[in-house]
């Protein structure tokens, strides 16, 4: 899980309100997906896609 947490903190943009509001949701979601047996690569892909969708919708 530490690899995913580091990835979220360093690879996803951390500017804007999403970071303070969404950061913990991304961490919690990554942990749930990891516990469900998903690979780190798949989790990263999903979280990256979700970030892009939200940023696109809200102008991030």
C-alpha positions as CSV (number, residue, x, y, z in Angstrom):
1,X,0.0,0.0,0.0
2,X,2.9,2.3,0.7
3,X,3.8,2.3,-3.0
4,X,0.3,3.4,-4.0
5,X,0.2,6.1,-1.4
6,X,3.5,7.5,-2.6
7,X,2.3,7.3,-6.2
8,X,-0.9,9.2,-5.3
9,X,1.1,11.9,-3.5
10,X,3.7,12.3,-6.2
11,X,2.1,11.4,-9.5
12,X,-1.4,12.9,-9.3
13,X,-1.5,16.7,-9.4
14,X,-1.9,18.0,-5.8
15,X,-3.0,21.6,-6.5
16,X,-6.5,22.7,-5.9
17,X,-9.4,21.8,-3.6
18,X,-9.6,18.2,-4.7
19,X,-6.4,17.5,-2.8
20,X,-7.7,18.5,0.6
21,X,-11.1,16.9,0.0
22,X,-10.3,14.0,-2.3
23,X,-6.8,12.8,-1.1
24,X,-8.1,10.6,1.6
25,X,-10.8,9.1,-0.7
26,X,-8.1,8.2,-3.2
27,X,-6.0,6.5,-0.5
28,X,-9.0,4.7,1.0
29,X,-10.2,3.6,-2.5
30,X,-6.7,2.3,-3.4
31,X,-6.6,0.3,-0.2
32,X,-10.0,-1.2,-0.8
33,X,-9.0,-2.2,-4.4
34,X,-5.7,-3.7,-3.2
35,X,-7.5,-5.7,-0.6
36,X,-9.9,-6.9,-3.3
37,X,-6.9,-8.4,-5.2
38,X,-6.4,-5.8,-7.9
39,X,-2.9,-5.2,-9.1
40,X,-1.1,-1.9,-8.4
41,X,-1.0,-1.2,-12.1
42,X,-4.8,-1.5,-12.5
43,X,-5.4,0.6,-9.4
44,X,-3.2,3.4,-10.7
45,X,-4.9,3.3,-14.1
46,X,-8.4,3.5,-12.4
47,X,-7.3,6.4,-10.1
48,X,-5.6,8.3,-12.9
49,X,-8.8,7.9,-15.0
50,X,-11.0,9.1,-12.1
51,X,-8.7,12.1,-11.5
52,X,-8.9,13.1,-15.1
53,X,-12.7,12.7,-15.2
54,X,-13.2,14.9,-12.1
55,X,-10.6,17.5,-13.2
56,X,-12.2,17.7,-16.6
57,X,-15.6,18.2,-15.1
58,X,-14.5,20.8,-12.6
59,X,-11.8,22.5,-14.6
60,X,-8.8,21.1,-12.7
